[in-house]
Amino acid sequence: MLENINYDENGLIPAIVQDAVSGKILMLAYMNEEALQKTVDTKETWFYSRSRKELWNKGATSGNKQKVKSIALDCDQDALLVTVEPLGPACHTGEESCFFANVYNEKHLNRDVIHTIIDVIEERKNNPVEGSYTTYLFNEGMDKVLKKVGEEASEVIIGAKNNDKEEIKWEMADLVYHTLVLMNMTGVTISDIKDVLYERHINKKEDAND
């Protein structure tokens, strides 16, 4: 596929960098043939600086490297999508993504809410905040969280038996939140859950079609 790439008149191709877990777009940069080859060889992102006229390895100075998980070429073969595991913020400002300045939003976007909550839970564990419910759960410990997971699961069942969509929605949200706290306490990650779901439902299906 590397031989089919349509570089522009300057020998460059735009590379969109995406978080492999959350799906968030992290940055847009450019690669030339050498940068792309080094990215493939090292499994770390390398780009070409149009201003400095030189290659640069993301995170070489800051430590915020990006471990490459996949590289895809678009249908016109003139743009790349690079999915990565970020080892720190993508933006030089310290923001997680370079795309943090909203120009227009028709409505609130909630697609990243699970990952945002996971980050907040981790922050509360490491830096407790007085009055925070999450801090309270960590202070109370595992038994309290297990009790809440059981209670919320029961509430979901009751809501479903009552065929009450609003109740189901709210109770499922409570169940998800407390489950995320439990996952943090037990060291289970969203990626772990996704791996199990993939193996059970997607990979099994693909194997059946072979």
Buried (B, 14 or more C-beta within 10 A) or exposed (E): EEEEBEBEEEEBBBBBBBBBBBEBBBBEBBBBBEBBEBBEEEEBBBBBEEEEEEBBBBBEEEEBBBBBBEBEBEEEEBBBBBBBBBBEBBBEEEEBBBBEEEEEEEEEEEEBEBBEBBEEBEBBBEEEEEEBEBBBBBEEEEEBBEEBBEBBBEBBEEBBEEEEEEBBEBBBEBBBBBBBBBBBBEEBEBEEEEEEEEEEEEEEEEEEEE
